[in-house]
Amino acid sequence: MNDIDTRRGTAVVTGASSGIGAATALALAQSGYRVIAAARRTDRLAALGRQNDLIEARELDVTDQASVDALVASLTGEDVTLLVANAGGSFDAATIADADIDAWQQAYDVNVLGTVRTVRAVLPLLIASGRGLVVLMGSTAGRVSYENGGSYVAAKHAVAAIAGTLRLELSGQPVRVTEIAPGMVRTDEFAVNRFSGDAEKAAAVYAGVAEPLTAQDVAETVTWVATRPAHVNVDLLVVRPVAQAAQHKVHRVHP
């Protein structure tokens, strides 16, 4: 981990109440960022803030424009140098033939429109800082399709498109754009939400995989990107556990 440098400025992390978002907020604070940890579940954010004095909790629902606007209004006077657009999720595991349109709508609203709302709102502050960075939390699902993951695959492909388009549009501006694309990450909620609360089905995703990635692994990856010199842009960083050679190639050991 890099030495603490309190000149890093302020980082805004969305979806910070659990999993990768919470771990990222802590890792960035430990590296010297003042962190605005934003999410809907303010009770969890408060607990996060008690772990590091550089973390401040703010309520945020990325699917609500008024909520996004309120967050940005509260950042007046902050030297915002980093946005980690992490809020997202998978909400079904059906085939396209059996698609739940509401689940598709939710996946798009959170992962895609939520990202666009947040980036659009925070971007002027990042430009003003003179050393801005947008980190979009993508997925290997945004690179390779797989069965029973259509809504999430489509949403994360859109996030990849946002990253590429934004980088082109910001050419000449002092803002870097990075997409982080994790593979198999085991967190407390992601797979459970995908299987509508079915813990047994969620656990089966990781069955026999000795060491899937953790939220901390991804958080350290984000922090490494965020602490590169301001002239260095990491366009795309794909990170997987050793057990996952590709989207459909996972080494599992069964008793």
C-alpha positions in Angstrom: 0.0 0.0 0.0 1.2 3.5 -0.7 2.3 5.9 2.0 -0.4 8.2 3.2 -0.5 11.5 1.3 -3.3 13.8 2.6 -2.9 15.9 -0.6 -4.8 13.3 -2.6 -8.0 15.2 -2.2 -11.6 13.8 -1.8 -12.9 10.6 -3.2 -16.6 9.8 -3.8 -17.4 6.1 -3.6 -20.9 5.0 -4.5 -22.4 1.7 -3.3 -20.2 2.1 -0.3 -22.4 0.4 2.3 -21.1 -3.2 1.7 -18.8 -5.4 -0.3 -16.4 -3.8 -2.8 -17.6 -0.3 -2.1 -17.1 -0.5 1.6 -13.7 -2.1 1.2 -12.7 0.6 -1.3 -13.7 3.4 0.9 -11.5 2.0 3.7 -8.6 1.4 1.4 -8.7 4.9 -0.1 -8.9 6.5 3.4 -5.9 4.4 4.5 -4.0 5.8 1.5 -4.8 9.4 2.4 -8.0 10.3 0.6 -10.8 12.0 2.3 -13.7 9.7 1.4 -17.3 10.5 0.9 -18.9 7.1 1.3 -22.3 7.2 -0.4 -25.1 4.6 -0.4 -28.7 4.1 0.6 -28.1 2.2 3.9 -26.8 5.0 6.1 -26.6 2.8 9.2 -23.9 0.7 7.5 -22.2 3.8 6.3 -22.1 5.2 9.8 -20.4 2.0 11.0 -17.9 2.4 8.2 -17.1 5.9 9.2 -16.3 4.8 12.7 -13.4 2.7 11.3 -11.6 5.7 9.8 -11.9 9.4 10.6 -11.3 10.3 6.9 -14.6 8.6 5.9 -17.8 10.6 5.9 -21.1 9.0 5.2 -23.7 10.5 2.8 -27.0 9.1 1.7 -27.3 8.3 -2.0 -29.7 6.5 -4.3 -28.1 6.5 -7.8 -31.5 5.7 -9.4 -32.9 9.0 -8.0 -31.7 12.2 -9.8 -32.7 14.3 -6.8 -30.6 12.2 -4.5 -27.6 12.5 -6.8 -28.1 16.3 -7.1 -28.2 16.6 -3.3 -25.0 14.7 -2.9 -23.2 16.9 -5.4 -24.6 20.0 -3.7 -23.1 18.8 -0.4 -19.6 18.7 -2.0 -19.3 22.4 -2.3 -15.8 23.4 -1.3 -14.4 19.8 -1.6 -11.3 19.1 -3.8 -13.0 16.1 -5.5 -10.3 14.3 -7.4 -11.7 10.8 -7.6 -15.1 9.2 -8.3 -15.5 5.4 -7.9 -18.8 4.6 -9.5 -19.3 1.3 -7.8 -23.0 1.1 -7.2 -24.4 -1.9 -9.1 -25.6 -5.4 -8.9 -27.2 -8.4 -10.5 -30.9 -9.1 -9.8 -31.8 -12.3 -11.6 -30.4 -15.5 -13.0 -33.0 -16.3 -15.7 -32.5 -17.1 -19.4 -33.5 -14.4 -21.8 -36.5 -16.6 -22.9 -37.7 -16.4 -19.3 -36.6 -12.8 -18.7 -38.0 -10.9 -15.8 -38.3 -7.5 -17.4 -38.4 -5.8 -13.9 -35.1 -7.4 -13.1 -33.6 -6.1 -16.4 -35.0 -2.7 -15.7 -33.4 -2.7 -12.2 -30.1 -3.9 -13.6 -30.1 -1.1 -16.2 -31.3 1.6 -13.8 -28.6 0.8 -11.2 -25.6 -0.2 -13.2 -26.0 2.0 -16.3 -28.2 5.0 -15.6 -27.0 5.2 -12.1 -23.4 5.4 -13.4 -24.3 8.0 -16.0 -26.2 10.2 -13.4 -23.3 10.1 -11.0 -20.5 10.7 -13.5 -22.4 13.6 -15.1 -23.0 15.2 -11.8 -19.5 14.8 -10.3 -17.5 15.5 -13.6 -17.4 19.3 -13.2 -15.7 18.9 -9.8 -13.2 16.4 -11.2 -12.3 18.7 -14.1 -12.0 21.7 -11.7 -9.5 19.7 -9.5 -7.1 19.5 -12.4 -6.2 15.9 -11.6 -9.5 14.0 -11.8 -10.1 10.3 -12.1 -13.3 8.3 -12.8 -13.1 4.6 -11.9 -16.1 2.6 -13.3 -16.7 -0.7 -11.7 -17.3 -3.0 -14.6 -17.0 -6.8 -14.7 -15.6 -9.6 -16.8 -19.3 -10.0 -17.6 -18.9 -6.8 -19.6 -16.4 -8.6 -21.8 -17.7 -12.1 -22.3 -21.3 -13.3 -22.3 -22.6 -16.3 -20.3 -25.8 -18.2 -19.9 -28.4 -17.0 -17.4 -26.8 -13.7 -16.8 -28.3 -11.6 -19.6 -29.4 -8.6 -17.7 -26.1 -8.3 -15.8 -24.0 -9.0 -18.9 -25.9 -6.4 -20.9 -25.6 -3.8 -18.2 -21.8 -4.4 -17.7 -21.2 -4.3 -21.4 -22.9 -0.8 -21.3 -20.6 0.2 -18.5 -17.6 -0.7 -20.6 -19.1 1.4 -23.5 -19.5 4.3 -21.1 -15.8 4.1 -20.0 -14.6 4.1 -23.6 -16.9 6.8 -24.8 -16.1 9.0 -21.7 -12.4 8.7 -22.3 -12.8 9.9 -25.9 -15.0 12.8 -24.9 -12.7 14.0 -22.1 -9.6 14.0 -24.4 -7.7 17.2 -23.5 -9.4 17.5 -20.1 -7.5 16.7 -16.8 -9.6 13.6 -16.1 -8.5 10.0 -16.4 -11.0 7.2 -16.9 -10.4 3.6 -15.7 -12.6 0.6 -15.9 -12.0 -2.1 -13.3 -13.3 -5.5 -14.5 -13.3 -8.1 -11.7 -14.0 -11.8 -12.3 -15.2 -14.1 -9.6 -15.5 -12.1 -6.3 -17.1 -13.5 -3.2 -18.9 -10.9 -1.2 -21.7 -11.2 1.4 -24.5 -9.9 -0.9 -23.8 -10.1 -4.7 -24.8 -13.7 -5.5 -27.5 -13.7 -2.8 -29.2 -10.8 -4.5 -28.8 -12.4 -7.9 -30.7 -15.5 -6.6 -33.4 -13.5 -4.8 -32.1 -14.4 -1.4 -31.4 -18.1 -2.0 -28.2 -18.6 0.0 -27.8 -22.2 -1.1 -27.8 -21.2 -4.8 -25.5 -18.3 -4.1 -23.0 -20.6 -2.3 -23.0 -23.0 -5.2 -21.5 -20.3 -7.5 -18.3 -20.6 -5.4 -18.4 -24.3 -4.6 -15.0 -25.9 -4.8 -13.2 -22.6 -5.6 -10.5 -22.4 -2.9 -9.8 -18.7 -3.2 -12.2 -16.5 -5.2 -11.4 -12.8 -5.1 -12.4 -10.8 -2.0 -13.8 -7.3 -1.8 -10.4 -6.3 -0.3 -8.6 -7.6 -3.4 -10.7 -5.3 -5.7 -10.4 -2.4 -3.3 -6.6 -2.6 -3.4 -6.7 -2.7 -7.2 -8.8 0.5 -7.2 -6.4 2.1 -4.8 -3.4 1.2 -6.9 -5.0 2.8 -10.0 -6.0 5.9 -8.0 -2.5 6.4 -6.6 -0.7 6.4 -10.0 0.7 9.8 -11.2 -1.9 12.1 -12.7 -0.5 11.7 -16.2 -0.9 7.9 -16.1 -4.2 6.4 -17.3 -5.0 2.7 -16.8 -7.7 2.2 -19.4 -8.8 -1.3 -18.3 -7.7 -3.5 -15.5 -9.1 -7.1 -15.5 -8.6 -9.0 -12.2 -9.5 -12.6 -11.6 -8.7 -15.3 -9.0 -6.0 -17.8 -10.2 -8.8 -20.4 -10.2 -10.7 -18.6 -12.9 -8.8 -18.8 -16.2 -11.7 -17.5 -18.2 -15.4 -16.8 -17.8 -16.3 -20.5 -18.3 -13.0 -22.0 -17.1 -13.0 -22.2 -13.3 -10.9 -24.8 -11.4 -12.9 -26.4 -8.7 -11.8 -29.0 -6.1 -14.6 -31.2 -4.8 -14.2 -33.7 -1.9 
